[in-house]
């Protein structure tokens, strides 16, 4: 009966002890790896929490500073009124949308979408100037604007230039270029034909050669 019971156990696996040893070593190795991963995960989560807190603090400080400068610069450049940057209510600070609220002199408070084309153009220029770029390059900024808004935008560019910013405009209206620019560069056939202070270039015969007419009237005319 005992023999029958032993026989019912089947064949003996003589490699079982060695296989157990290998599996046990593998298990211990994987357990150590898992512990290291869990530890690293906690460290990374702690680092993310710390960085997120710091980013929010820096963002709030920078946003408040930019908002103050935006309001002050808007009043200065638009001759009054008020403007502010408003964070999306209820949203996460670092992913919240930002709405621009503006009120030009004599106008009702509105968002940027309700401004005229000229006012939006001027406001865009103002926003660009807040990041303190080394220079502002504007390619035909007066295109599609009526004359009043063209002149307002050019006055804004002149104001920014007086504040120490370098403003480069691409214009096709010679009268506007020579009225508002300190330096004028004349481009002919893809090359710079002349580049000089506007007052010096204004009376140059080169303008007649290139454009076929004088900007200055004849003496006695």
C-alpha positions in Angstrom: 0.0 0.0 0.0 2.9 2.3 0.8 4.6 1.5 -2.5 1.3 2.2 -4.3 1.1 5.6 -2.7 4.7 6.5 -3.6 4.1 5.3 -7.2 1.0 7.5 -7.5 3.3 10.6 -6.8 4.7 10.1 -10.3 8.3 10.6 -11.4 10.6 12.5 -9.1 12.0 15.8 -10.5 15.7 15.6 -9.6 16.2 19.2 -10.8 13.5 20.6 -8.5 16.0 21.9 -5.9 18.1 23.7 -8.5 15.1 25.1 -10.2 13.7 26.4 -6.9 17.0 28.1 -6.2 17.0 29.9 -9.6 13.4 31.0 -9.1 14.1 32.2 -5.6 17.1 34.2 -6.7 15.0 35.7 -9.5 12.2 36.6 -7.2 14.6 38.3 -4.7 16.2 40.3 -7.6 12.8 41.4 -8.9 11.6 42.4 -5.4 14.7 44.6 -5.0 14.0 46.2 -8.4 10.4 46.8 -7.6 11.4 48.5 -4.3 13.8 50.7 -6.1 11.1 51.7 -8.7 8.6 52.5 -6.0 11.2 54.6 -4.1 12.1 56.5 -7.3 8.4 57.0 -8.1 7.8 58.6 -4.7 10.9 60.8 -5.1 9.7 62.0 -8.6 6.2 62.7 -7.3 7.7 64.7 -4.4 9.9 66.6 -6.9 6.9 67.3 -9.2 4.9 68.6 -6.3 7.8 70.9 -5.2 8.4 72.2 -8.7 4.7 72.7 -9.3 4.4 74.8 -6.2 7.5 76.9 -7.2 6.2 77.3 -10.7 2.9 78.6 -9.4 4.6 81.1 -7.1 6.8 82.3 -10.0 3.9 82.5 -12.3 1.7 84.5 -9.9 4.6 87.0 -9.3 5.4 87.3 -13.0 1.7 87.6 -14.0 1.0 90.4 -11.5 4.1 92.3 -12.7 3.2 91.9 -16.3 -0.4 92.9 -15.6 0.7 96.1 -13.8 3.0 97.0 -16.7 0.3 96.1 -19.2 -2.2 98.5 -17.5 0.3 101.3 -17.2 1.6 101.0 -20.7 -1.9 100.8 -22.1 -2.9 104.0 -20.4 0.3 105.7 -21.6 0.1 104.6 -25.3 -3.7 104.9 -25.6 -3.9 108.2 -23.8 -6.0 106.9 -21.0 -8.6 104.1 -20.5 -7.7 100.9 -18.7 -6.7 97.3 -19.5 -6.0 94.2 -17.6 -5.2 90.5 -18.0 -7.7 88.1 -16.3 -7.1 84.5 -15.5 -9.8 81.9 -16.3 -11.8 81.5 -13.1 -11.8 78.0 -11.5 -9.1 76.6 -13.8 -5.7 75.3 -12.7 -3.3 78.2 -12.4 -0.7 76.8 -14.8 -3.2 75.8 -17.5 -5.8 78.6 -17.1 -6.7 80.7 -20.1 -6.0 84.4 -20.0 -8.5 87.0 -21.2 -7.6 90.5 -22.2 -10.0 93.1 -20.9 -9.6 96.6 -22.4 -11.4 99.9 -22.2 -10.0 102.5 -24.6 -10.7 106.2 -23.7 -14.4 106.9 -24.1 -15.3 103.3 -24.8 -17.1 100.6 -22.8 -15.1 97.8 -21.2 -14.9 94.8 -23.6 -12.6 92.0 -24.5 -10.1 92.1 -27.3 -12.4 90.5 -29.8 -14.7 93.5 -29.8 -12.0 96.0 -30.6 -11.5 97.5 -34.1 -8.8 96.2 -36.4 -6.6 99.1 -35.6 -7.0 98.8 -31.9 -6.3 95.0 -32.0 -3.2 95.8 -34.0 -2.0 98.3 -31.5 -2.8 96.0 -28.6 -0.9 93.2 -30.2 2.1 95.5 -30.6 1.7 96.5 -27.0 1.7 92.8 -25.8 4.8 92.1 -27.9 6.6 95.0 -26.3 5.9 93.7 -22.8 8.3 90.7 -23.2 11.1 93.3 -23.8 12.3 92.1 -27.1 15.6 93.4 -28.6 13.6 94.6 -31.6 10.2 94.6 -33.1 9.9 93.7 -36.8 6.5 94.6 -38.3 5.8 93.6 -41.9 3.2 96.1 -43.4 1.4 96.6 -40.1 -0.9 99.4 -41.5 -2.3 97.1 -44.3 -6.1 96.8 -44.1 -6.4 99.7 -41.6 -8.2 102.9 -42.2 -6.1 106.1 -42.3 -6.9 107.1 -38.7 -5.8 103.7 -37.3 -2.7 103.7 -39.5 -1.6 107.0 -38.0 -2.4 105.8 -34.5 -0.4 102.6 -35.0 2.6 104.6 -36.4 2.4 107.0 -33.4 2.5 104.0 -31.1 5.6 102.7 -32.9 7.2 106.1 -32.5 6.4 106.1 -28.8 8.0 102.6 -28.4 11.1 103.8 -30.2 11.3 106.8 -27.9 11.2 104.4 -25.0 14.4 102.8 -26.3 12.9 99.9 -28.3 14.2 99.2 -31.8 11.2 99.1 -34.2 11.6 98.0 -37.8 8.7 98.6 -40.2 8.2 97.4 -43.7 6.1 100.1 -45.4 5.1 101.0 -49.0 3.7 104.4 -48.1 6.8 106.7 -48.6 5.1 109.7 -46.9 4.4 107.7 -43.8 7.9 106.2 -43.8 9.6 109.5 -44.0 7.2 111.1 -41.5 7.6 108.6 -38.7 11.0 106.8 -39.3 14.3 108.0 -37.9 16.2 105.9 -40.5 14.9 104.8 -43.9 16.2 102.0 -46.0 15.1 101.9 -49.6 14.9 98.5 -51.2 15.1 98.1 -55.0 15.0 94.8 -56.8 15.7 92.9 -53.6 18.8 94.9 -52.6 19.3 97.9 -50.3 19.7 100.9 -52.6 20.1 103.4 -49.7 19.9 103.5 -45.9 20.3 106.8 -44.1 18.6 109.2 -41.7 15.1 110.1 -43.1 15.9 113.8 -43.2 19.1 113.3 -45.2 17.5 110.8 -47.6 14.4 112.9 -48.2 16.0 115.4 -50.5 18.2 112.8 -52.2 18.0 112.6 -56.1 18.1 108.8 -55.5 14.4 108.8 -54.7 13.5 110.3 -58.1 15.7 107.7 -59.8 14.0 104.8 -58.0 10.4 106.0 -57.6 10.2 108.6 -60.4 9.1 111.5 -58.3 10.3 113.8 -55.5 8.7 113.8 -52.1 9.7 117.4 -51.5 8.0 120.1 -53.6 10.2 122.2 -55.9 11.4 125.4 -54.4 8.9 128.1 -54.9 6.3 125.5 -55.8 
